[in-house]
């Protein structure tokens, strides 16, 4: 009798040990084209969240607003939780330099708040936002002003009650530590979700950027933009390729799994992951990290991503 009662427990224990552990982070994807939602390969990923980037004053531009509506309505039909991230005005960053034109300057907090409220009025079903995309990069008017980036977060938080709001959305570059520390001070201890673009970590097989932010900020860190680089005309220190990109995507999940729970000496953990992008649009794109080629071919990275994403939360 004893042996008969113990045997099922032994079998159950063996099955639990053999079963792959589910990752404690949610996987989505970033892309700007609504045609993604009709692509069978995207449907096969069975994702429930996507990231979409819009100019901060999008609601005041009829053409841009129409473009946003096409994407967001398609995402809504596909039952996606959309992370909408505000960013610089189009056309302000060219040839590696940010324009000094008055229209390109960082908006006042009042102007930003007005624009955010106008956008929310158009898309009330969107409940997840990012205050400012890649705030510490030279392509943004907030590059030298972490205080202003923090003010945008506080303004968005106040204007979007009940929303999830990503505070600092930062690139894993040399100024990450200083920028995040300053921004953290000005968020008045109200930020509990932070964003990181960790292309450097993922494609150079390191964890410097991710460790820096996780040790510094409280709450959650979302990898709001990441992925394996297929080609990049400004790349240094490595040679991008489809094979290298696939390996980088695998390492991307390795990092996420490593830090999806709190570790000693760290203040936060990774809870979301958004590689960019699903399909690269142009064959001569300056930056290409697409899972699908411009010609519509599935790349090695797509297969790797699909396999790894299955073990994560949906």
GUTORPA-157081 format. One record per residue (C-alpha): residue number from 0; residue in one letter; x negated, y negated, z negated. Coordinates in Angstrom, 3 decimals, decimal comma. Layout:
residues N
+-----+----+----------+----------+----------+
!   i ! aa !       xx !       yy !       zz !
+-----+----+----------+----------+----------+
! NUM !  a !        X !        Y !        Z !
...
+-----+----+----------+----------+----------+
end
This chain:
residues 314
+-----+----+----------+----------+----------+
!   i ! aa !       xx !       yy !       zz !
+-----+----+----------+----------+----------+
!   0 !  x !    0,000 !    0,000 !    0,000 !
!   1 !  x !   -2,814 !   -2,396 !   -0,920 !
!   2 !  x !   -4,634 !   -1,807 !    2,342 !
!   3 !  x !   -1,392 !   -2,226 !    4,295 !
!   4 !  x !   -0,698 !   -5,661 !    2,668 !
!   5 !  x !   -4,254 !   -6,944 !    3,070 !
!   6 !  x !   -4,616 !   -6,015 !    6,738 !
!   7 !  x !   -2,202 !   -8,682 !    8,116 !
!   8 !  x !   -4,017 !  -11,328 !    6,060 !
!   9 !  x !   -7,348 !  -10,275 !    7,524 !
!  10 !  x !   -5,944 !  -10,440 !   11,055 !
!  11 !  x !   -4,391 !  -13,856 !   10,399 !
!  12 !  x !   -7,673 !  -15,162 !    8,994 !
!  13 !  x !   -9,561 !  -13,934 !   12,049 !
!  14 !  x !   -7,127 !  -15,699 !   14,367 !
!  15 !  x !   -7,453 !  -18,954 !   12,460 !
!  16 !  x !  -11,229 !  -18,791 !   12,633 !
!  17 !  x !  -11,204 !  -17,992 !   16,345 !
!  18 !  x !   -8,743 !  -20,728 !   17,285 !
!  19 !  x !  -10,401 !  -23,970 !   18,453 !
!  20 !  x !   -9,868 !  -26,849 !   16,022 !
!  21 !  x !   -7,738 !  -29,713 !   17,290 !
!  22 !  x !   -9,563 !  -33,033 !   17,390 !
!  23 !  x !   -8,224 !  -35,757 !   15,108 !
!  24 !  x !   -8,162 !  -38,438 !   17,794 !
!  25 !  x !   -5,699 !  -39,286 !   20,554 !
!  26 !  x !   -6,819 !  -39,287 !   24,182 !
!  27 !  x !   -5,548 !  -41,723 !   26,797 !
!  28 !  x !   -6,966 !  -43,343 !   29,906 !
!  29 !  x !   -7,500 !  -46,851 !   31,249 !
!  30 !  x !   -6,450 !  -47,768 !   34,785 !
!  31 !  x !   -4,895 !  -50,754 !   36,548 !
!  32 !  x !   -2,988 !  -48,978 !   39,340 !
!  33 !  x !    0,612 !  -47,785 !   38,765 !
!  34 !  x !    0,190 !  -45,147 !   41,492 !
!  35 !  x !   -1,703 !  -43,133 !   38,864 !
!  36 !  x !    1,592 !  -42,157 !   37,262 !
!  37 !  x !    2,735 !  -40,293 !   40,379 !
!  38 !  x !   -0,537 !  -38,412 !   40,845 !
!  39 !  x !   -0,178 !  -34,730 !   39,973 !
!  40 !  x !   -3,686 !  -34,686 !   38,518 !
!  41 !  x !   -2,778 !  -37,403 !   36,031 !
!  42 !  x !    0,424 !  -35,535 !   35,142 !
!  43 !  x !   -1,619 !  -32,400 !   34,552 !
!  44 !  x !   -3,577 !  -34,224 !   31,833 !
!  45 !  x !   -0,355 !  -34,623 !   29,806 !
!  46 !  x !   -1,488 !  -37,832 !   28,154 !
!  47 !  x !    0,800 !  -40,100 !   26,167 !
!  48 !  x !   -1,131 !  -43,356 !   26,073 !
!  49 !  x !   -2,812 !  -45,624 !   28,632 !
!  50 !  x !   -4,715 !  -48,914 !   28,534 !
!  51 !  x !   -3,988 !  -51,885 !   30,769 !
!  52 !  x !   -5,889 !  -55,210 !   30,898 !
!  53 !  x !   -4,180 !  -58,534 !   31,702 !
!  54 !  x !   -5,357 !  -62,164 !   31,860 !
!  55 !  x !   -4,437 !  -63,960 !   28,631 !
!  56 !  x !   -2,176 !  -66,392 !   30,556 !
!  57 !  x !   -0,586 !  -63,685 !   32,713 !
!  58 !  x !    2,983 !  -64,739 !   31,887 !
!  59 !  x !    2,398 !  -68,126 !   33,554 !
!  60 !  x !    1,323 !  -66,640 !   36,888 !
!  61 !  x !    4,292 !  -65,226 !   38,884 !
!  62 !  x !    2,108 !  -63,022 !   41,092 !
!  63 !  x !    0,157 !  -61,602 !   38,173 !
!  64 !  x !    3,337 !  -61,132 !   36,168 !
!  65 !  x !    4,918 !  -59,182 !   39,029 !
!  66 !  x !    1,829 !  -56,953 !   39,152 !
!  67 !  x !    2,000 !  -56,411 !   35,412 !
!  68 !  x !    5,682 !  -55,548 !   35,649 !
!  69 !  x !    5,044 !  -52,854 !   38,284 !
!  70 !  x !    2,436 !  -51,188 !   36,112 !
!  71 !  x !    4,185 !  -51,500 !   32,765 !
!  72 !  x !    7,563 !  -50,342 !   34,054 !
!  73 !  x !    5,888 !  -47,338 !   35,679 !
!  74 !  x !    4,150 !  -46,581 !   32,381 !
!  75 !  x !    7,434 !  -46,954 !   30,540 !
!  76 !  x !    9,125 !  -44,517 !   32,927 !
!  77 !  x !    6,251 !  -42,104 !   32,285 !
!  78 !  x !    6,896 !  -42,489 !   28,529 !
!  79 !  x !    3,469 !  -43,928 !   27,782 !
!  80 !  x !    2,383 !  -45,915 !   24,755 !
!  81 !  x !    0,582 !  -48,746 !   26,574 !
!  82 !  x !   -2,332 !  -50,567 !   24,988 !
!  83 !  x !   -2,220 !  -54,009 !   26,639 !
!  84 !  x !   -5,475 !  -55,904 !   26,296 !
!  85 !  x !   -5,759 !  -59,630 !   26,967 !
!  86 !  x !   -8,862 !  -60,875 !   28,767 !
!  87 !  x !  -10,409 !  -63,863 !   30,562 !
!  88 !  x !   -8,730 !  -65,705 !   33,414 !
!  89 !  x !   -9,403 !  -64,108 !   36,821 !
!  90 !  x !  -12,242 !  -65,599 !   38,866 !
!  91 !  x !  -14,182 !  -67,108 !   35,967 !
!  92 !  x !  -17,072 !  -64,613 !   35,961 !
!  93 !  x !  -19,055 !  -64,372 !   39,200 !
!  94 !  x !  -22,617 !  -63,306 !   40,035 !
!  95 !  x !  -23,368 !  -62,594 !   36,396 !
!  96 !  x !  -22,399 !  -66,070 !   35,183 !
!  97 !  x !  -19,340 !  -67,415 !   33,430 !
!  98 !  x !  -17,894 !  -70,557 !   34,976 !
!  99 !  x !  -17,967 !  -73,866 !   33,115 !
! 100 !  x !  -14,745 !  -75,051 !   34,764 !
! 101 !  x !  -12,179 !  -76,345 !   32,292 !
! 102 !  x !   -9,645 !  -73,682 !   33,318 !
! 103 !  x !  -12,134 !  -71,004 !   32,308 !
! 104 !  x !  -12,736 !  -72,232 !   28,790 !
! 105 !  x !  -11,525 !  -70,210 !   25,840 !
! 106 !  x !   -7,918 !  -71,236 !   25,221 !
! 107 !  x !   -6,978 !  -72,977 !   22,014 !
! 108 !  x !   -5,285 !  -70,794 !   19,428 !
! 109 !  x !   -2,061 !  -72,691 !   20,125 !
! 110 !  x !   -2,267 !  -72,043 !   23,877 !
! 111 !  x !   -3,169 !  -68,394 !   23,291 !
! 112 !  x !   -0,251 !  -67,928 !   20,906 !
! 113 !  x !    2,178 !  -69,494 !   23,371 !
! 114 !  x !    0,932 !  -67,237 !   26,191 !
! 115 !  x !    1,132 !  -64,117 !   24,022 !
! 116 !  x !    4,698 !  -64,898 !   22,982 !
! 117 !  x !    5,685 !  -65,476 !   26,614 !
! 118 !  x !    4,193 !  -62,114 !   27,607 !
! 119 !  x !    5,929 !  -60,318 !   24,756 !
! 120 !  x !    9,241 !  -61,840 !   25,787 !
! 121 !  x !    8,828 !  -60,225 !   29,198 !
! 122 !  x !    7,747 !  -56,816 !   27,857 !
! 123 !  x !    9,315 !  -56,207 !   24,474 !
! 124 !  x !    8,853 !  -52,450 !   24,791 !
! 125 !  x !    5,051 !  -52,841 !   24,534 !
! 126 !  x !    4,055 !  -52,377 !   20,904 !
! 127 !  x !    0,286 !  -51,889 !   21,098 !
! 128 !  x !   -2,055 !  -54,770 !   21,906 !
! 129 !  x !   -5,695 !  -55,806 !   21,964 !
! 130 !  x !   -6,456 !  -59,441 !   21,088 !
! 131 !  x !   -9,331 !  -59,958 !   23,543 !
! 132 !  x !  -11,157 !  -57,584 !   25,861 !
! 133 !  x !  -14,938 !  -57,146 !   25,404 !
! 134 !  x !  -15,213 !  -60,360 !   23,395 !
! 135 !  x !  -18,995 !  -60,184 !   22,914 !
! 136 !  x !  -19,829 !  -59,915 !   26,627 !
! 137 !  x !  -21,057 !  -62,786 !   28,790 !
! 138 !  x !  -18,065 !  -62,301 !   31,117 !
! 139 !  x !  -15,784 !  -63,682 !   28,396 !
! 140 !  x !  -15,361 !  -67,233 !   27,039 !
! 141 !  x !  -15,567 !  -65,765 !   23,522 !
! 142 !  x !  -19,149 !  -64,574 !   24,105 !
! 143 !  x !  -20,642 !  -67,140 !   21,729 !
! 144 !  x !  -17,606 !  -67,503 !   19,492 !
! 145 !  x !  -16,733 !  -64,504 !   17,297 !
! 146 !  x !  -14,743 !  -66,932 !   15,139 !
! 147 !  x !  -12,426 !  -67,736 !   18,055 !
! 148 !  x !  -12,051 !  -64,017 !   18,843 !
! 149 !  x !  -11,022 !  -63,448 !   15,216 !
! 150 !  x !   -8,532 !  -66,323 !   15,440 !
! 151 !  x !   -6,941 !  -64,695 !   18,494 !
! 152 !  x !   -6,486 !  -61,485 !   16,529 !
! 153 !  x !   -4,811 !  -63,301 !   13,651 !
! 154 !  x !   -2,566 !  -65,200 !   16,069 !
! 155 !  x !   -1,525 !  -62,028 !   17,918 !
! 156 !  x !   -0,920 !  -60,211 !   14,663 !
! 157 !  x !    1,370 !  -63,001 !   13,486 !
! 158 !  x !    3,216 !  -63,183 !   16,809 !
! 159 !  x !    3,720 !  -59,435 !   17,102 !
! 160 !  x !    5,187 !  -58,188 !   13,843 !
! 161 !  x !    5,245 !  -54,416 !   13,667 !
! 162 !  x !    2,752 !  -54,010 !   16,526 !
! 163 !  x !   -0,537 !  -52,156 !   16,416 !
! 164 !  x !   -3,227 !  -54,735 !   17,160 !
! 165 !  x !   -6,866 !  -54,040 !   18,051 !
! 166 !  x !   -8,982 !  -56,803 !   16,499 !
! 167 !  x !  -12,523 !  -56,910 !   17,876 !
! 168 !  x !  -12,882 !  -55,153 !   21,213 !
! 169 !  x !  -16,649 !  -55,076 !   21,605 !
! 170 !  x !  -19,348 !  -53,745 !   23,914 !
! 171 !  x !  -22,168 !  -51,642 !   22,429 !
! 172 !  x !  -24,773 !  -54,220 !   23,433 !
! 173 !  x !  -27,583 !  -55,862 !   21,477 !
! 174 !  x !  -25,339 !  -58,457 !   19,841 !
! 175 !  x !  -22,802 !  -55,926 !   18,522 !
! 176 !  x !  -23,917 !  -55,957 !   14,882 !
! 177 !  x !  -24,140 !  -59,729 !   14,492 !
! 178 !  x !  -20,950 !  -60,410 !   16,432 !
! 179 !  x !  -18,910 !  -57,807 !   14,541 !
! 180 !  x !  -20,175 !  -59,019 !   11,153 !
! 181 !  x !  -19,200 !  -62,604 !   11,920 !
! 182 !  x !  -15,856 !  -61,613 !   13,343 !
! 183 !  x !  -15,132 !  -59,372 !   10,375 !
! 184 !  x !  -15,595 !  -62,324 !    8,043 !
! 185 !  x !  -13,119 !  -64,482 !    9,963 !
! 186 !  x !  -10,436 !  -61,791 !   10,244 !
! 187 !  x !   -9,857 !  -62,287 !    6,501 !
! 188 !  x !   -9,916 !  -58,563 !    5,807 !
! 189 !  x !   -6,718 !  -58,042 !    7,816 !
! 190 !  x !   -8,147 !  -56,011 !   10,701 !
! 191 !  x !   -7,721 !  -52,259 !   10,470 !
! 192 !  x !   -8,162 !  -51,294 !   14,138 !
! 193 !  x !  -11,319 !  -52,154 !   16,087 !
! 194 !  x !  -12,221 !  -51,405 !   19,694 !
! 195 !  x !  -15,553 !  -50,342 !   21,163 !
! 196 !  x !  -16,810 !  -49,956 !   24,735 !
! 197 !  x !  -19,618 !  -47,452 !   24,299 !
! 198 !  x !  -20,885 !  -46,809 !   27,823 !
! 199 !  x !  -24,443 !  -47,232 !   26,540 !
! 200 !  x !  -24,084 !  -44,514 !   23,929 !
! 201 !  x !  -22,236 !  -42,097 !   26,177 !
! 202 !  x !  -24,473 !  -42,400 !   29,251 !
! 203 !  x !  -27,761 !  -42,538 !   27,348 !
! 204 !  x !  -26,884 !  -39,686 !   24,960 !
! 205 !  x !  -27,160 !  -41,733 !   21,772 !
! 206 !  x !  -24,887 !  -42,929 !   18,963 !
! 207 !  x !  -26,414 !  -46,285 !   18,081 !
! 208 !  x !  -23,457 !  -48,474 !   19,007 !
! 209 !  x !  -20,802 !  -46,229 !   17,559 !
! 210 !  x !  -22,684 !  -45,772 !   14,284 !
! 211 !  x !  -23,198 !  -49,525 !   13,951 !
! 212 !  x !  -19,505 !  -50,318 !   14,174 !
! 213 !  x !  -18,275 !  -47,366 !   12,109 !
! 214 !  x !  -20,572 !  -48,318 !    9,247 !
! 215 !  x !  -19,430 !  -51,921 !    9,353 !
! 216 !  x !  -15,655 !  -52,147 !    9,883 !
! 217 !  x !  -12,827 !  -50,566 !    7,852 !
! 218 !  x !   -9,950 !  -48,444 !    9,141 !
! 219 !  x !   -9,923 !  -47,073 !   12,680 !
! 220 !  x !  -12,153 !  -47,464 !   15,721 !
! 221 !  x !  -10,672 !  -46,887 !   19,163 !
! 222 !  x !  -13,039 !  -46,229 !   22,046 !
! 223 !  x !  -10,991 !  -48,563 !   24,228 !
! 224 !  x !  -13,287 !  -48,269 !   27,227 !
! 225 !  x !  -15,834 !  -45,562 !   27,833 !
! 226 !  x !  -16,712 !  -42,825 !   30,320 !
! 227 !  x !  -19,333 !  -41,335 !   32,591 !
! 228 !  x !  -20,823 !  -43,780 !   35,088 !
! 229 !  x !  -20,996 !  -42,500 !   38,670 !
! 230 !  x !  -22,579 !  -45,684 !   40,056 !
! 231 !  x !  -23,402 !  -49,136 !   38,729 !
! 232 !  x !  -25,495 !  -51,709 !   40,583 !
! 233 !  x !  -26,772 !  -53,176 !   37,309 !
! 234 !  x !  -27,632 !  -49,832 !   35,689 !
! 235 !  x !  -30,985 !  -49,590 !   33,950 !
! 236 !  x !  -32,769 !  -46,662 !   32,401 !
! 237 !  x !  -30,773 !  -43,875 !   34,020 !
! 238 !  x !  -29,673 !  -42,719 !   37,448 !
! 239 !  x !  -25,881 !  -42,426 !   37,684 !
! 240 !  x !  -24,360 !  -39,554 !   39,649 !
! 241 !  x !  -21,263 !  -37,375 !   39,549 !
! 242 !  x !  -23,176 !  -34,657 !   37,696 !
! 243 !  x !  -24,603 !  -37,130 !   35,195 !
! 244 !  x !  -21,162 !  -38,675 !   34,742 !
! 245 !  x !  -19,633 !  -35,271 !   33,982 !
! 246 !  x !  -22,303 !  -34,622 !   31,358 !
! 247 !  x !  -21,695 !  -38,063 !   29,877 !
! 248 !  x !  -17,972 !  -37,327 !   29,595 !
! 249 !  x !  -18,776 !  -34,122 !   27,734 !
! 250 !  x !  -21,022 !  -36,091 !   25,364 !
! 251 !  x !  -18,258 !  -38,701 !   24,981 !
! 252 !  x !  -16,084 !  -36,006 !   23,415 !
! 253 !  x !  -19,017 !  -34,753 !   21,337 !
! 254 !  x !  -19,349 !  -38,215 !   19,786 !
! 255 !  x !  -15,616 !  -38,552 !   19,242 !
! 256 !  x !  -15,470 !  -35,173 !   17,523 !
! 257 !  x !  -18,467 !  -36,061 !   15,380 !
! 258 !  x !  -16,863 !  -39,231 !   14,082 !
! 259 !  x !  -13,127 !  -38,412 !   14,070 !
! 260 !  x !  -13,287 !  -38,075 !   10,288 !
! 261 !  x !  -14,897 !  -40,284 !    7,665 !
! 262 !  x !  -18,571 !  -39,529 !    7,041 !
! 263 !  x !  -20,750 !  -40,562 !    4,131 !
! 264 !  x !  -21,952 !  -44,134 !    4,602 !
! 265 !  x !  -19,264 !  -44,950 !    7,175 !
! 266 !  x !  -16,215 !  -47,160 !    6,635 !
! 267 !  x !  -14,060 !  -46,039 !    9,566 !
! 268 !  x !  -13,447 !  -43,182 !   11,971 !
! 269 !  x !  -12,571 !  -42,706 !   15,642 !
! 270 !  x !   -8,849 !  -42,223 !   16,233 !
! 271 !  x !   -8,387 !  -42,985 !   19,957 !
! 272 !  x !  -10,318 !  -42,550 !   23,189 !
! 273 !  x !   -9,687 !  -44,307 !   26,539 !
! 274 !  x !  -12,104 !  -43,503 !   29,379 !
! 275 !  x !  -12,043 !  -45,873 !   32,349 !
! 276 !  x !  -10,793 !  -45,233 !   34,971 !
! 277 !  x !   -8,597 !  -42,589 !   36,563 !
! 278 !  x !   -9,375 !  -43,406 !   40,194 !
! 279 !  x !  -11,956 !  -45,804 !   41,589 !
! 280 !  x !  -10,329 !  -48,018 !   44,210 !
! 281 !  x !  -13,262 !  -49,183 !   46,365 !
! 282 !  x !  -16,011 !  -47,101 !   47,966 !
! 283 !  x !  -18,484 !  -49,948 !   47,387 !
! 284 !  x !  -17,300 !  -50,780 !   43,874 !
! 285 !  x !  -19,939 !  -52,522 !   41,763 !
! 286 !  x !  -18,989 !  -50,277 !   38,853 !
! 287 !  x !  -17,648 !  -46,754 !   39,294 !
! 288 !  x !  -16,701 !  -44,464 !   36,415 !
! 289 !  x !  -13,615 !  -42,953 !   38,037 !
! 290 !  x !  -12,486 !  -39,392 !   37,485 !
! 291 !  x !  -11,149 !  -39,456 !   41,036 !
! 292 !  x !  -13,213 !  -40,828 !   43,950 !
! 293 !  x !  -12,018 !  -43,679 !   46,210 !
! 294 !  x !  -11,339 !  -41,028 !   48,862 !
! 295 !  x !   -8,994 !  -39,228 !   46,473 !
! 296 !  x !  -11,283 !  -36,320 !   45,615 !
! 297 !  x !  -11,332 !  -34,899 !   42,105 !
! 298 !  x !  -14,814 !  -35,243 !   40,652 !
! 299 !  x !  -16,677 !  -32,983 !   38,234 !
! 300 !  x !  -15,869 !  -35,497 !   35,533 !
! 301 !  x !  -12,147 !  -34,914 !   35,996 !
! 302 !  x !  -12,509 !  -31,186 !   35,365 !
! 303 !  x !  -14,651 !  -31,829 !   32,300 !
! 304 !  x !  -12,262 !  -34,456 !   30,969 !
! 305 !  x !   -9,208 !  -32,237 !   31,484 !
! 306 !  x !  -10,840 !  -29,340 !   29,672 !
! 307 !  x !  -12,027 !  -31,410 !   26,710 !
! 308 !  x !   -8,826 !  -33,452 !   26,368 !
! 309 !  x !   -6,730 !  -30,327 !   25,861 !
! 310 !  x !   -8,172 !  -29,878 !   22,379 !
! 311 !  x !   -7,347 !  -33,413 !   21,272 !
! 312 !  x !   -4,117 !  -34,880 !   19,923 !
! 313 !  x !   -1,650 !  -35,981 !   22,587 !
+-----+----+----------+----------+----------+
end
